[in-house]
Amino acid sequence: METVSVVNIAAYKFAALNDLAELQGELRTLTTEAALRGTILLSPEGINVVVAGDQRGIDRLLTRLQLIPGVEDLAVKTSYSREQPFNRMLVKLKREIIAFDVPGIDPRAYASRRVSAGELKRWLDEGRSVTLLDTRNAFEVEVGTFENAVQIGVDDFRDFPAAVERLPEALKSQTIVTFCTGGIRCEKAAPYLERAGFRDVRQLDGGILKYLEENGAAHFSGHCFVFDKRVAVDATLAETGWRQCYVCRSVLTPADSASPAYSEGASCPYCEDESAPRQDAEPASVSTVSRRKR
């Protein structure tokens, strides 16, 4: 049996943070000493953490983060991997921890109602009339999503407001449950929907990762895309055979990576005529993954 010794955590918290440059320096030192890798985003609106390392290092980081005023109840989602899924450790200062660029949408001041992972499963088991709205980018949806979910249809979360305008008017009177990978995008997507006239909006607390952790694959089809070298996790939050081409950024199924056109760091079936390998490339960010061309 393979050893899964790397601890992967994902957490965010919307809170009014101060002295960000000082905190950035402290967290850079701590994560270096603890041999952690990943990304921590710091902003006046809060903190977003996606980090991996050994249990001791992770515990040390979480102990420090939970001392930050407003971050004491930081909720953490945990999974495990065989190898370190990140190339380096970044601690960045940002204007927003999830870029949205819409004035007046501030999760610190207002959040939509939440539905827990367990409650959503009960609703779906009972056949309750509810519209699941996938707020993620198209390439993420392609890897896996909830059965019968409505796709918002964007390639970048900043395009969400324009996509909302294209949703059928009839949805405004229905019960909407928004969902994303870990919940952070829904903190802004759900209130925006309310502002746009949708009358009964909930957000899935903890996102897909929390749902899979508690409920497995019930009502979910495929895998969940994650923004690191694992590329996707299954219903048990274990690594899958999905890969990503770091030349063209396409997401590759196991069949794609078995193709003669696939050469790690050099080409894949969707870019075999493209140029130069990018072997040092990081797993793609939300805004840099290309949709696979069919």
C-alpha positions as CSV (number, residue, x, y, z in Angstrom):
1,M,0.0,0.0,0.0
2,E,1.3,3.4,-1.0
3,T,2.2,5.9,1.8
4,V,0.3,9.2,1.7
5,S,2.4,11.3,4.0
6,V,1.9,14.8,2.6
7,V,-0.9,16.8,4.3
8,N,-2.8,19.2,2.1
9,I,-5.0,21.9,3.6
10,A,-7.3,24.4,2.1
11,A,-8.8,27.2,4.2
12,Y,-10.1,30.8,3.9
13,K,-11.6,33.4,6.1
14,F,-13.1,36.7,5.3
15,A,-12.0,39.1,8.1
16,A,-10.7,42.7,8.4
17,L,-6.9,42.2,8.5
18,N,-4.3,44.8,9.3
19,D,-0.5,45.0,9.3
20,L,-0.4,42.8,6.2
21,A,3.3,43.4,5.3
22,E,4.4,42.4,8.8
23,L,2.2,39.3,8.7
24,Q,3.5,38.4,5.2
25,G,7.1,38.5,6.5
26,E,6.3,36.4,9.5
27,L,4.4,33.8,7.5
28,R,7.2,33.6,4.9
29,T,9.7,32.8,7.7
30,L,7.4,30.3,9.4
31,T,6.6,28.4,6.2
32,T,10.2,28.3,5.1
33,E,11.3,26.9,8.5
34,A,8.4,24.4,8.4
35,A,9.3,23.2,4.9
36,L,5.8,24.0,3.6
37,R,4.8,24.8,0.0
38,G,1.7,26.3,-1.6
39,T,0.1,29.7,-1.5
40,I,-1.2,32.1,1.2
41,L,-3.1,35.1,0.0
42,L,-3.4,38.0,2.4
43,S,-5.8,40.9,1.8
44,P,-7.7,43.6,3.8
45,E,-10.7,41.4,3.2
46,G,-9.2,38.2,4.6
47,I,-6.9,35.2,4.1
48,N,-6.9,32.2,1.7
49,V,-4.6,29.3,2.3
50,V,-3.7,26.3,0.1
51,V,-0.6,24.7,1.6
52,A,1.0,21.2,1.9
53,G,3.7,19.7,4.0
54,D,4.2,17.3,6.9
55,Q,1.7,17.3,9.8
56,R,4.1,19.0,12.2
57,G,4.6,21.9,9.8
58,I,0.9,22.2,9.0
59,D,0.0,22.2,12.7
60,R,2.6,25.0,13.3
61,L,1.1,27.1,10.5
62,L,-2.5,26.6,11.7
63,T,-1.6,27.5,15.3
64,R,-0.2,30.8,14.1
65,L,-3.0,31.6,11.7
66,Q,-5.6,31.0,14.4
67,L,-4.0,33.7,16.5
68,I,-4.8,36.3,13.9
69,P,-7.8,38.5,15.1
70,G,-10.8,37.5,13.2
71,V,-9.3,34.2,12.0
72,E,-9.6,32.2,15.2
73,D,-12.4,29.9,13.8
74,L,-10.6,29.2,10.5
75,A,-12.3,26.1,9.0
76,V,-9.8,23.7,7.4
77,K,-10.4,21.1,4.7
78,T,-7.7,18.3,4.8
79,S,-6.6,15.7,2.2
80,Y,-3.5,13.7,1.7
81,S,-1.1,12.9,-1.2
82,R,1.9,10.7,-1.9
83,E,4.1,13.7,-3.1
84,Q,4.3,17.4,-2.4
85,P,1.9,18.9,-5.0
86,F,3.5,22.4,-5.1
87,N,6.8,23.6,-6.4
88,R,7.3,26.5,-4.0
89,M,5.9,28.6,-1.2
90,L,4.3,31.9,-1.9
91,V,2.9,34.4,0.5
92,K,1.2,37.2,-1.4
93,L,-0.5,40.5,-0.7
94,K,-3.7,41.0,-2.8
95,R,-6.5,43.5,-3.0
96,E,-9.0,40.6,-2.8
97,I,-8.5,37.0,-1.8
98,I,-10.8,35.9,-4.6
99,A,-10.8,38.4,-7.4
100,F,-14.3,39.6,-8.3
101,D,-14.0,43.3,-9.0
102,V,-17.6,44.1,-8.0
103,P,-18.1,47.0,-5.6
104,G,-20.5,46.4,-2.7
105,I,-20.0,42.6,-2.5
106,D,-18.3,42.1,0.8
107,P,-18.6,38.8,2.6
108,R,-17.4,40.4,5.8
109,A,-20.6,42.5,5.9
110,Y,-23.1,40.1,4.3
111,A,-23.2,36.4,3.4
112,S,-25.9,34.4,1.9
113,R,-27.6,31.5,3.8
114,R,-25.6,28.3,3.8
115,V,-26.5,24.7,3.3
116,S,-24.3,22.1,4.9
117,A,-23.0,19.1,2.9
118,G,-25.2,16.7,4.9
119,E,-28.3,18.8,4.4
120,L,-27.7,19.2,0.6
121,K,-27.4,15.4,0.3
122,R,-30.7,14.9,2.2
123,W,-32.4,17.4,-0.2
124,L,-31.1,15.5,-3.2
125,D,-32.0,12.1,-1.7
126,E,-35.5,13.4,-1.2
127,G,-35.8,14.8,-4.7
128,R,-36.3,18.3,-3.4
129,S,-36.8,20.9,-6.1
130,V,-33.5,22.8,-6.1
131,T,-31.2,24.1,-8.8
132,L,-27.5,23.5,-8.3
133,L,-25.4,26.3,-9.9
134,D,-21.8,25.5,-10.6
135,T,-19.9,28.8,-10.3
136,R,-16.6,27.3,-11.4
137,N,-14.7,27.8,-14.7
138,A,-15.6,25.6,-17.6
139,F,-12.4,23.5,-17.5
140,E,-13.1,22.6,-13.9
141,V,-16.7,21.5,-14.7
142,E,-15.4,19.2,-17.4
143,V,-13.5,17.2,-14.8
144,G,-16.6,16.6,-12.7
145,T,-19.7,18.2,-11.2
146,F,-23.0,17.5,-9.4
147,E,-25.6,15.6,-11.5
148,N,-28.0,17.9,-13.3
149,A,-26.1,21.0,-12.2
150,V,-26.5,24.2,-14.2
151,Q,-23.1,25.5,-15.4
152,I,-22.5,29.3,-15.1
153,G,-20.3,29.0,-18.2
154,V,-17.3,31.2,-17.6
155,D,-13.5,30.9,-18.1
156,D,-12.7,33.4,-15.4
157,F,-14.6,34.1,-12.2
158,R,-14.5,37.9,-13.0
159,D,-17.0,37.0,-15.8
160,F,-19.6,35.7,-13.4
161,P,-21.7,38.9,-13.4
162,A,-22.1,38.9,-17.1
163,A,-22.9,35.2,-17.0
164,V,-25.7,35.8,-14.5
165,E,-27.4,38.1,-17.0
166,R,-27.7,35.1,-19.4
167,L,-29.3,32.8,-16.8
168,P,-33.0,32.1,-17.5
169,E,-35.4,34.5,-15.8
170,A,-37.4,31.5,-14.4
171,L,-34.4,30.6,-12.1
172,K,-35.0,33.8,-10.0
173,S,-38.0,32.2,-8.4
174,Q,-36.4,28.8,-7.7
175,T,-34.2,27.6,-4.8
176,I,-30.6,28.0,-6.0
177,V,-27.6,26.4,-4.3
178,T,-24.3,27.7,-5.5
179,F,-21.2,25.6,-5.2
180,C,-17.5,25.7,-6.1
181,T,-14.3,23.8,-5.1
182,G,-13.9,24.9,-1.5
183,G,-16.6,27.5,-1.0
184,I,-14.7,30.7,-1.4
185,R,-16.1,31.8,-4.8
186,C,-19.6,31.3,-3.5
187,E,-19.0,33.8,-0.7
188,K,-19.3,36.4,-3.5
189,A,-21.3,34.6,-6.1
190,A,-24.3,33.9,-3.9
191,P,-24.8,37.5,-2.6
192,Y,-24.3,38.8,-6.1
193,L,-27.2,36.5,-7.3
194,E,-29.4,37.9,-4.5
195,R,-28.5,41.4,-5.6
196,A,-29.5,40.4,-9.2
197,G,-33.0,39.4,-8.1
198,F,-32.7,35.7,-7.3
199,R,-35.0,35.3,-4.3
200,D,-33.9,32.0,-2.6
201,V,-30.1,31.6,-2.8
202,R,-28.0,29.3,-0.6
203,Q,-24.3,28.5,-0.8
204,L,-22.8,25.0,-0.2
205,D,-20.8,25.4,2.9
206,G,-17.3,24.0,2.4
207,G,-17.8,23.5,-1.3
208,I,-17.3,20.2,-3.2
209,L,-14.4,19.2,-1.1
210,K,-16.4,19.2,2.1
211,Y,-19.3,17.5,0.3
212,L,-17.1,14.7,-0.9
213,E,-15.4,14.4,2.5
214,E,-18.8,13.8,4.2
215,N,-20.9,12.1,1.5
216,G,-18.6,10.5,-1.0
217,A,-19.8,10.4,-4.6
218,A,-23.5,10.6,-3.9
219,H,-25.1,12.8,-6.6
220,F,-21.6,13.8,-7.9
221,S,-20.2,12.6,-11.2
222,G,-16.5,12.6,-12.1
223,H,-13.7,14.1,-10.0
224,C,-13.0,17.4,-8.4
225,F,-10.4,19.7,-10.1
226,V,-7.8,21.1,-7.7
227,F,-5.2,23.8,-8.4
228,D,-2.1,21.8,-7.8
229,K,-0.1,18.9,-9.2
230,R,-2.7,16.4,-8.2
231,V,-5.0,18.0,-10.8
232,A,-8.1,16.2,-9.6
233,V,-9.2,14.2,-6.5
234,D,-11.9,11.5,-6.4
235,A,-14.8,11.0,-4.1
236,T,-12.5,9.9,-1.3
237,L,-10.2,12.9,-1.9
238,A,-7.5,10.7,-3.2
239,E,-5.4,11.5,-6.2
240,T,-6.6,10.4,-9.7
241,G,-4.9,9.7,-13.0
242,W,-5.8,13.2,-14.4
243,R,-2.8,15.4,-15.4
244,Q,-2.2,18.8,-16.8
245,C,-0.2,19.9,-19.7
246,Y,2.1,22.7,-18.6
247,V,2.7,23.8,-22.2
248,C,-0.9,24.6,-23.2
249,R,-2.5,24.2,-19.7
250,S,-5.0,21.7,-20.9
251,V,-6.5,19.3,-18.4
252,L,-5.8,15.7,-19.5
253,T,-7.8,12.6,-18.8
254,P,-5.9,9.3,-18.3
255,A,-6.7,8.5,-21.9
256,D,-5.2,11.8,-23.0
257,S,-1.9,11.2,-21.1
258,A,-1.7,7.7,-22.6
259,S,-1.7,9.2,-26.1
260,P,1.6,9.0,-28.1
261,A,1.2,12.8,-28.4
262,Y,1.7,13.2,-24.7
263,S,5.2,13.9,-23.4
264,E,5.4,15.3,-19.9
265,G,6.5,18.9,-19.9
266,A,6.7,19.0,-23.7
267,S,3.3,18.3,-25.4
268,C,-0.1,16.7,-25.2
269,P,-2.8,15.8,-27.7
270,Y,-4.1,19.4,-27.7
271,C,-0.8,21.1,-28.3
272,E,1.6,18.6,-30.0
273,D,2.5,21.3,-32.6
274,E,3.2,23.9,-29.9
275,S,6.7,24.9,-29.0
276,A,9.0,24.7,-26.0
277,P,8.5,22.7,-22.9
278,R,7.8,24.4,-19.6
279,Q,9.0,21.9,-17.1
280,D,9.2,24.4,-14.2
281,A,5.7,25.6,-14.7
282,E,3.4,25.7,-11.7
283,P,-0.1,24.1,-11.7
284,A,-2.4,26.5,-13.4
285,S,-4.2,29.4,-11.7
286,V,-7.8,30.1,-12.1
287,S,-7.2,32.5,-15.0
288,T,-4.5,30.6,-16.9
289,V,-6.0,27.2,-17.7
290,S,-7.0,26.7,-21.3
291,R,-10.2,24.8,-22.2
292,R,-9.4,21.6,-24.0
293,K,-10.2,21.9,-27.7
294,R,-12.5,19.3,-29.0
